[in-house]
């Protein structure tokens, strides 16, 4: 789990997709209130086999500022092995 100012990124229940870890992105304010549920999730980082790399996908109608996007990029560049 990696906690940033506005978001937390973590693998939930050792979830895998294409035999690779899936990382869920949660809004810290909602995460504190609801825990790691669908209500708090704002995106996902998962392995995209055609490109052979991890990609970020947000839920519909979710917006990110540059700080949050840099945090997602930091996680993808430095936390995923």
ChimeraX attribute file (.defattr): number of C-alpha atoms within 10 A of each C-alpha:
attribute: neighborCount
match mode: 1-to-1
recipient: residues
	/A:1	13
	/A:2	12
	/A:3	14
	/A:4	15
	/A:5	10
	/A:6	12
	/A:7	22
	/A:8	23
	/A:9	23
	/A:10	19
	/A:11	16
	/A:12	14
	/A:13	7
	/A:14	10
	/A:15	12
	/A:16	14
	/A:17	11
	/A:18	10
	/A:19	8
	/A:20	14
	/A:21	19
	/A:22	20
	/A:23	25
	/A:24	24
	/A:25	27
	/A:26	25
	/A:27	20
	/A:28	20
	/A:29	13
	/A:30	17
	/A:31	18
	/A:32	11
	/A:33	11
	/A:34	12
	/A:35	14
	/A:36	19
	/A:37	12
	/A:38	13
	/A:39	13
	/A:40	21
	/A:41	21
	/A:42	21
	/A:43	20
	/A:44	19
	/A:45	22
	/A:46	20
	/A:47	19
	/A:48	14
	/A:49	12
	/A:50	6
	/A:51	8
	/A:52	8
	/A:53	10
	/A:54	17
	/A:55	14
	/A:56	17
	/A:57	12
	/A:58	15
	/A:59	11
	/A:60	8
	/A:61	6
	/A:62	8
	/A:63	10
	/A:64	10
	/A:65	7
	/A:66	8
	/A:67	13
	/A:68	16
	/A:69	14
	/A:70	12
	/A:71	19
	/A:72	21
	/A:73	14
	/A:74	12
	/A:75	19
	/A:76	18
	/A:77	11
	/A:78	9
	/A:79	11
	/A:80	11
	/A:81	6
